[in-house]
Amino acid sequence: MSRGQGRSLSRSDTALLVGCLVLSVVAMVLPTRWALVFSSGVRATALAPVVWLQNNAEQWRTSRLELQVISSARDSASLAAQSLAGLQAENAGLRGLLALKAKISYRTVPAEVLHQTTATEGRTLLLGTGSSDGVHVGNPVVSPDGLLGLIVSAESHSSVAMTWAHPDFAVSVTTADGSIMGIVAPTPGFEASESFLELRGVPYRDTVPDGTQVLTSGLTGVYPNGIPVGRVVGTRREEMGWERVYRLTPAANPGHVRHVLIYLIRENRLDP
Amino acid sequence: MSFDKRARRRRLVFVIAILIAAHFYIRPWVASRFAPDLLMLAMMLVAIRSRPGVAAVAGFLVGLTADVLSPARFGAGALSHTIVGYLAAYGRAVFFPDNLLVNAGLFAGGVWLRTLIVLLASGAGASELASTLLIWAPIQAVVTAVVGVVVVVFFRDWLAIRLDE
């Protein structure tokens, strides 16, 4: 190899590196909507076979390794459901006495979580169910433990959910007894002990005891009411004597969940 | 390109295809946080056998794939994999990866550095940085390195590095 040729190859290496770095930075500064559209397009075309492959692997894993767990969960659920008919009748009777409308019920679809290996994976989850099963952008995603997040992108056979760990997440909530309302969002702090959710907007005069369960309020129309979000574990800060911010342990862990349910709230509407 | 070189490339492509298939079909059977990153391993195997520019492009493509599958911070994966791919190829001049321990060190270091860059580019807080870089990333790096060494040993004739590459 001549000296000139070596230098030109080295220049081409540098050019390729710079080109890739520039494209990466461009990708990082892309508006979120464009990034989601691009990702969605690539997942639905070039990466469709690998998404299909991983979804199949997850389904196989469930049917082989988790059959016993699912069977015992089904037994517990059927046992709990035995008292449901009486409760529903009682509830309907009480609603009738108070002249309340029937509670809205939503259809759900199950989905496998296709975990990835990147460090930020818990902020978004790739799901093995998509628009062909009625999943649309904005549909809430829950695990057996509680609220996980909502769908931000949906292709025909896969979708992406933004979880509560994402910095853009927020949900309107109420305490289990309905006495206090607020907004739950991830903690923006940088201290090692504060990687939790926080309950904001609670008036200073109200006190939320530790251990109080916090549920979705259903007020914004994004999430149905009554889904567990987390439990209060202490006060984080007090804002100038007019608001208290509480720390919450999340009910559901996006890093461990393998199956989720998607509420089809927006099945008949167009994506925003 | 000589027949021998072409055959070696075909074998490398075959090993990479196996790793990609395993990443999407076998890895989900393992608990996710400890699972080896076989896509990253495939990229490192290509990088240490390529010129730095080619390794940067390979890293960019693998990173873009990671971003598309997990778009929490789009572009962070592409940036981190590009840098790690380039450095792995560039580092070949310094650490000739013929020794198994050197291979393992390159794989583990690559995975850890990738995680560091992804977290920094994603604006992760101190708690997330500390727990991931001190606990989860080293575990994933070691697991990936062990799998990488097994792959290198199993395909040692196919993956042997020639000085003319």
Interface residues (C-beta under 8 A of the other chain):
Chain A: L9 S12 D13 T14 A15 L16 L17 C20 L21 L23 S24 V25 V26 A27 M28 V29 L30 T32 A35 L36 F38 S39 V42 R43 L47 V50 V51 L53 Q54 N56 A57 E58 R61 L65 L114 H115 Q116 T117 T118 A119 T120 E121 G122 R123 T124 L126 S153 V160 H166 P167 P188 G189 F190 E191 A192 S193 E194 S195 G255
Chain B: I20 A21 F24 Y25 I26 R27 P28 W29 S32 R33 A35 D37 L39 M40 R51 P52 G53 V54 A56 V57 G59 F60 G63 L64 T65 A66 D67 V68 L69 S70 P71 A72 R73 F74 G75 A76 G77 A78 L79 T82 I83 Y86 T115 V118 L119 A121 S122 G123 A124 G125 A126 S127 E128 A130 S131 T132 W136 A137 Q140
